[in-house]
Amino acid sequence: MTTELDVRAEAPARRHELIFETYGALAPGTSFVLVNDHDPKPLYYQFAAEHAGEFAWEPLEQGPTTWRVRIGRTDAPPEPGS
């Protein structure tokens, strides 16, 4: 079962904190669905800068009033030299 995180009722200042807390709690290979009231493109860029190669981003619904994105933690990368 996929967890859904609906941040539409949250204060804008709290949204990214909740999203990154939820992401941080994911086991490798799992995901959650983010529900937002605007295009989360800036969030994608933040993930790309802070978690490059460690996350998956799959748009599921793209507006005009609701955006849904599946955000996942990728499987752990192989250890160097293995």
C-alpha positions as CSV (number, residue, x, y, z in Angstrom):
1,M,0.0,0.0,0.0
2,T,1.3,3.4,-0.9
3,T,1.2,6.2,1.6
4,E,-0.4,9.5,0.4
5,L,0.8,12.8,1.8
6,D,-1.7,15.5,1.2
7,V,-0.1,18.9,2.0
8,R,-2.8,21.1,0.6
9,A,-4.1,22.0,4.1
10,E,-0.6,22.6,5.5
11,A,1.0,26.1,5.9
12,P,3.3,26.6,2.9
13,A,6.3,27.1,5.3
14,R,5.6,23.5,6.8
15,R,5.1,21.6,3.5
16,H,8.7,20.9,2.5
17,E,9.6,19.9,6.1
18,L,6.7,17.3,6.0
19,I,7.7,16.1,2.6
20,F,11.4,15.6,3.5
21,E,10.4,13.9,6.8
22,T,8.2,11.5,4.9
23,Y,11.0,10.8,2.3
24,G,13.5,10.3,5.1
25,A,11.4,7.6,6.7
26,L,11.2,5.6,3.5
27,A,13.0,2.3,3.2
28,P,14.9,1.8,-0.1
29,G,12.6,0.8,-2.9
30,T,9.5,2.3,-1.3
31,S,7.6,5.5,-2.2
32,F,4.7,7.8,-1.2
33,V,2.3,9.9,-3.3
34,L,2.5,13.7,-2.7
35,V,-0.7,15.6,-3.2
36,N,-0.3,19.4,-3.7
37,D,-2.2,22.4,-4.9
38,H,0.5,23.7,-7.2
39,D,3.2,22.4,-9.5
40,P,5.9,21.0,-7.2
41,K,8.7,21.7,-9.8
42,P,10.8,23.7,-7.2
43,L,10.6,20.6,-4.9
44,Y,11.9,18.4,-7.7
45,Y,14.9,20.7,-8.0
46,Q,15.5,20.6,-4.3
47,F,15.4,16.8,-4.4
48,A,17.8,16.8,-7.3
49,A,20.3,19.0,-5.5
50,E,20.1,17.3,-2.1
51,H,19.4,13.6,-3.1
52,A,20.8,13.2,-6.6
53,G,20.6,9.5,-7.6
54,E,18.7,8.6,-4.5
55,F,15.1,9.4,-5.4
56,A,12.5,8.6,-8.0
57,W,10.0,11.2,-9.2
58,E,6.9,10.0,-11.1
59,P,4.2,12.7,-12.0
60,L,0.7,11.1,-11.7
61,E,-1.6,14.1,-12.1
62,Q,-0.6,17.6,-13.3
63,G,-3.2,20.2,-12.4
64,P,-4.9,22.4,-12.9
65,T,-6.0,22.3,-9.3
66,T,-4.3,19.1,-8.0
67,W,-0.9,17.7,-8.6
68,R,0.1,14.2,-7.6
69,V,3.7,12.9,-7.7
70,R,5.0,9.5,-6.6
71,I,8.3,10.2,-4.8
72,G,10.5,7.2,-3.9
73,R,13.8,6.3,-2.3
74,T,15.8,4.2,-4.8
75,D,17.4,1.0,-3.8
76,A,20.7,1.5,-2.1
77,P,23.5,2.0,-4.6
78,P,26.2,-0.7,-4.6
79,E,29.2,-0.2,-2.4
80,P,32.3,1.0,-4.2
81,G,34.4,-2.0,-5.3
82,S,31.6,-4.5,-5.1
